[in-house]
Structure formats: structure tokens, C-alpha cells
Amino acid sequence: MAGPGSRFSAVIRIRKTGGINYAKIMGKSAKYKRGTVSTSDKAGVLTVRIEASDSTALRASLNTVMRELHVIESVSRIKLPGAVKFYARPNVQLRKDLRSPRRYRAWHLRRLRRAA
């Protein structure tokens, strides 16, 4: 239901995962020059309601919300250093003795211990 002066609106419903409190992170509501964004968090479903005065403002608000949700999801997947299972290889040619993943992982852990 759009407020007075709002002609465009969108509703996004997302099933929550991993005990993340999306509404607390994103905030309950935000008011912009040409639109508003409000969130509600009920029964394991996040509902984001976007209202805007024109389609450009609706698209901008939608992009903002989607970016915030993407960041929240990305951060929730980060593991603590003790739980890291994969080490990205640097963009340099590795020495022959470090080409296997097991040897590279051991070398990388030794390097991290030395740096600490």
C-alpha cells in the first residue's frame, strides 16, 4: 500500500537462514527524498516493502536493498580463520614443490605462523 504521493511500490519476501537478524542489520525503515524502505521480520520471513514516487527511485531503492542483502549473505558465509578449508593461491607461478594443494596449504600455514 503506497503512501500519499507514492505511485510505485515493490515487496520482497525472503526466507531467513542461519539465524541472521536481517531487519536489525538493515534497520526497520529508511526514508529517502523520493521513497521509503521498511522491513518486517516475522515467522522466519523477511519482508522488505519499497515505496517510491517514480520508477527511477524505485529501481535505485531496489538496488540498494539488494546490495545490502548481498553483503549480509556474503558476510554470513565467512568462516573464522581456524575453520578455513581452502587457501586461494596467489597470482604468481608457484615453485614446483608447492604445486600440490596439501603442500601449498602447509606452506601457507607456516607463513601465517611466522607473520603472527
C-alpha positions, 0 to 999 in steps of 0.5 A: 500500500503506497503512501500519499504521493507514492505511485510505485511500490515493490515487496520482497519476501525472503526466507531467513537462514542461519539465524541472521537478524536481517531487519536489525542489520538493515534497520526497520525503515529508511526514508529517502527524498523520493521513497521509503524502505521498511522491513518486517521480520516475522515467522522466519520471513523477511519482508522488505516493502519499497515505496517510491514516487517514480520508477527511477527511485524505485529501481535505485531503492531496489538496488540498494536493498539488494546490495545490502542483502548481498553483503549480509549473505556474503558476510554470513558465509565467512568462516573464522580463520581456524575453520578455513578449508581452502587457501586461494593461491596467489597470482604468481607461478608457484615453485614446483614443490608447492604445486600440490594443494596439501603442500601449498596449504602447509606452506601457507600455514607456516607463513601465517605462523611466522607473520603472527 
